[in-house]
Every structure is written in C-alpha cells, then in structure tokens.
Amino acid sequence: MRSFNIKSLCYITHIENLPSILERGILSHSRIESQNVPYTPIYDSNIVSVRKEKPTPHGGKSLWDYANLYFQPRNPMMYRVAHEKHKQTLAIVGVAPEVLHGRNVLITDGNAANSPTEFYSTSAGLKMLQKQWKVIQNDWWSEGDGSKRKIMAECLVPDQVDPEHIHSIFVADHTTQTRVQEIVGNTQLPVVPESHMFFQPRSRVQIGSNISLIDGDMFFSTMQTLTVSVNLQGIMGKGLASRAKYQFPDVYVCYQDACRAKRIKARQPYLYKREASLDQELADLSLPLSTPNAMKWFLLFATKRTWRENSRLDDIEGGLDWVRKNFQKERIRSLAMPALGCGLGTLDWADVGPLMCRYLHGIEIPVAIYLPREGKIHSQYLEESYLLARQDR
C-alpha cells in the first residue's frame, strides 16, 4: 500500500446537522428515521430514495442502512449539491481512516447507487483503491473514461460512524467558519475554510470595474466562455490544453478542425460555441439537475505558433485586441482566461498582467483572469495601481 495514503474520509452535510453529528455520530438514513433525529437534508429526496432500494452484498441491507463516506469530497455529488444549495450552508466532516477497519464495512469502486459499481470487503477494497487512487485524487473527471463514477468511490459503514472518529470540519469560507463555530459551540475540532473543496476560488481580487484576478480552477468557472491556450499545430500536449483534451474531447476535435481549416491564427482566436451543458459532464445526474449550468463556450487562443517555441507578447496582444473588438459580435457575455503565455509559454506575469488588463478592462462584461500556478507572484504585480497604470490606448 505504499503508493497511496488515505489520510481522511469525508461526509457531506448541512451545517445545521453538525451539533447532532458531533453528539451522535454520522448516522445511516435508517437510523435517522428510526430514532426520529431532526435532520436538514442536502440531497433531493428522490436521490435518497434510490439508495433505499439499492441492495448491498450483506443480505437484507440496502444503502439506506449505511453511513456513506467519500474518499474524495470534491466529486460530482458535491458539484451538484454546491450548485443546488448555498455553499455557505454546506460542511464536509473529516473522518479518520481507522473507520475502514470496522466490522462489515464495505468499499465501492464508484458511486454506490450506480449500477456498474461493485462492492468489496475492506481488504479487497483497499487493493482496488490502490489501483484507482490517482483517479480518486484527481481534481476533475470525465464521463467518457469512467472517472466520473470512480471518483465517487465510497466507504459504507453499517448504522453509524461514531463521533470519536471525526477529526475536523471543512467549510467554504471564513464567513461559514464563523457561523459553524457559533453552531457547534465549544468543540475542540478544527473548523477549516477550504474553498477548493466546494469549487470556490482560493482567492479573488477585484481590478477596476469588471476584472477579477482569481486563484482557482478555471474549468469550474461560472463564466460563459472559457479560454484555452493552444498552439497552431493542433497539438494539446501539456497544461490547460491537455486538461481540455481529456475532460472535453469535443473541444479537442473542434480545435484540430480549426487548425486544419486555419480558422485559428496567431492574433485571431477561434470561438467554439459548444451546445452541451457543462453540468452534463460534471454533476451527478442520477436525477435531473434543478439548476443546470449555462452552456459553455470555449475560446481557443493561440499563445504559441508551434508547441516547441515560447509565447510571443505581440501575439498575445493581437489576440486580446481581437477579443476587445469582437466580443459583442460573438455574443460573449462573460469570459474566463488564464494568464496568457505564462507558465509553459515562459512569459512573465509582470508583462502579461498589465497587457491583459489594458485590453479587457472596461469592456462591459465580467472577466475572470486565473493567475499562473507556476510560482508566487510578488504582491506589487497584483495591485490595481500597477495593472491599470497604462490605460492610455
């Protein structure tokens, strides 16, 4: 088992349930019902009823009789809940891995309510988890390769998880942290803001009237149009382009077609007006999602001419000029962009940041610029006074 280390399991719940959970433990739905425990649900009742009818290998028991824990809380079910409920009402309860060795515990290789999912004893389940641990720990998933189901692997504990196994509580932000501390009172458990778990940016800084600088995952942005940095050769080998290739295969096909037809050029991005809802790929859809995400478009922006060469600042500027002149005609309503040409393109944020802000500031749509992850940026290069210093075009 040296290749993976289970540090914690997780239970997703409403913050109002926390006092009961800390007193009684995490109860199965059947225990909640039989003991008449007050409980604020976060899942649609139809989702829960599906689990009531799903049998397990232990005769006479269904999923209803188990407390279900995830190995990766940032999964399609959390995505669904986070988009249906207010994120400041949600909490993730951290559970010690010792719970895996309780009597009659089951481990699944995916969403337990999903028909292809298989059930394992603890020993067999740990061997299975070792093989798919990379999938479970990933930040994203895809319907086509099965990772959407596998990332939701569960630990099923009969009846309840005792309170002594709970080691921490995670919430979306500092405001929720304060609220939870008021709700649970004098608990010794740490209440930790962990925005990434709830599909929230780690930080957001407002620049001017319409630009946000964001530390987070652009592919979970709520902006209508997402920008993917590409080259002109039809090769998506590394970085954001590689992520797009595997998470959204149709974007890759469109990109290759655009390269062959020369619809994408240096200084002339190509807009793929995708028709499928992003939620179809990201959310648990055992039942229809009540608040579907808007259709996502992808702006394929050439930051390199060939995959081997570095990015050119004048190409970045030409592409930004195209965006400024064409966003209204193309019906772009909001836009998410990476730090163009930084990272693999070797350009410096100190040069790219002011250039992006110069062209995107004041264009009357929200723009989210996702900061490069390849190194810490000095605070002076994130200040509005620096980024908007030259608005004299």
CORBELWO-V631625 format. One record per pair of residues at least 4 apart in sequence whose C-alpha atoms are under 6 Angstrom apart, sorted by the first residue. I is the first residue (numbers start at 1). J is the second residue. If there is no record, write none. Layout:
I_J ; I_J
This chain:
8_95 ; 8_96 ; 8_97 ; 9_70 ; 9_71 ; 9_94 ; 9_95 ; 10_69 ; 10_70 ; 10_93 ; 10_94 ; 10_95 ; 11_69 ; 11_92 ; 11_93 ; 12_92 ; 13_90 ; 13_91 ; 14_89 ; 14_90 ; 14_91 ; 15_89 ; 15_90 ; 15_91 ; 19_184 ; 20_24 ; 21_25 ; 21_26 ; 22_163 ; 25_161 ; 25_162 ; 25_163 ; 26_160 ; 26_161 ; 27_31 ; 27_67 ; 27_160 ; 28_65 ; 28_66 ; 28_67 ; 28_159 ; 28_160 ; 29_64 ; 30_34 ; 30_64 ; 30_65 ; 31_35 ; 32_36 ; 32_37 ; 51_63 ; 51_64 ; 51_113 ; 52_62 ; 52_63 ; 52_64 ; 54_62 ; 54_63 ; 55_62 ; 56_61 ; 56_62 ; 65_159 ; 66_156 ; 66_157 ; 66_158 ; 66_159 ; 67_156 ; 67_157 ; 67_160 ; 68_155 ; 68_156 ; 69_154 ; 69_155 ; 70_154 ; 74_78 ; 74_197 ; 76_282 ; 76_283 ; 76_284 ; 77_284 ; 78_82 ; 79_283 ; 80_283 ; 81_85 ; 82_87 ; 88_176 ; 91_170 ; 91_171 ; 92_169 ; 92_170 ; 93_169 ; 94_166 ; 94_167 ; 94_168 ; 94_169 ; 95_165 ; 95_166 ; 95_167 ; 96_165 ; 105_156 ; 105_157 ; 106_120 ; 106_121 ; 106_155 ; 106_156 ; 107_119 ; 107_120 ; 107_125 ; 107_154 ; 107_155 ; 108_118 ; 108_119 ; 108_153 ; 108_154 ; 109_117 ; 109_118 ; 109_150 ; 109_153 ; 110_117 ; 110_149 ; 110_150 ; 110_152 ; 110_153 ; 111_149 ; 111_152 ; 111_153 ; 112_117 ; 120_124 ; 120_125 ; 121_125 ; 129_133 ; 136_151 ; 141_147 ; 141_148 ; 142_147 ; 142_148 ; 142_247 ; 143_148 ; 143_281 ; 147_151 ; 168_189 ; 168_190 ; 169_191 ; 170_191 ; 170_192 ; 170_193 ; 171_193 ; 171_194 ; 172_193 ; 172_194 ; 172_195 ; 172_198 ; 173_193 ; 173_195 ; 174_193 ; 181_185 ; 195_200 ; 195_202 ; 196_200 ; 201_215 ; 201_216 ; 202_215 ; 202_216 ; 203_214 ; 203_215 ; 204_213 ; 204_214 ; 205_212 ; 205_213 ; 206_212 ; 207_211 ; 207_212 ; 207_384 ; 210_366 ; 211_367 ; 211_368 ; 212_368 ; 213_369 ; 213_370 ; 214_369 ; 214_370 ; 214_371 ; 215_370 ; 215_371 ; 223_334 ; 223_335 ; 223_336 ; 224_296 ; 224_334 ; 225_296 ; 225_297 ; 225_298 ; 225_335 ; 226_298 ; 226_299 ; 226_336 ; 227_298 ; 227_299 ; 227_300 ; 227_336 ; 227_337 ; 228_300 ; 229_301 ; 229_302 ; 229_303 ; 230_301 ; 230_302 ; 230_303 ; 231_302 ; 231_304 ; 231_305 ; 231_306 ; 231_307 ; 232_305 ; 232_306 ; 233_306 ; 234_256 ; 234_259 ; 236_241 ; 236_242 ; 237_242 ; 238_242 ; 243_247 ; 244_248 ; 245_249 ; 245_252 ; 258_262 ; 258_263 ; 258_264 ; 259_264 ; 264_268 ; 264_269 ; 264_270 ; 266_302 ; 266_315 ; 267_315 ; 267_318 ; 267_319 ; 268_319 ; 269_300 ; 269_301 ; 270_299 ; 270_300 ; 271_298 ; 271_299 ; 272_297 ; 272_298 ; 273_297 ; 274_297 ; 277_295 ; 279_283 ; 279_293 ; 303_311 ; 303_341 ; 304_311 ; 310_345 ; 311_341 ; 311_345 ; 322_326 ; 323_327 ; 327_332 ; 333_365 ; 334_365 ; 334_366 ; 335_367 ; 336_367 ; 336_368 ; 336_369 ; 337_369 ; 338_369 ; 338_370 ; 339_371 ; 339_372 ; 341_345 ; 341_347 ; 342_346 ; 342_347 ; 342_348 ; 343_374 ; 349_353 ; 350_381 ; 354_358 ; 354_387 ; 356_360 ; 357_361 ; 358_391 ; 384_388 ; 385_389
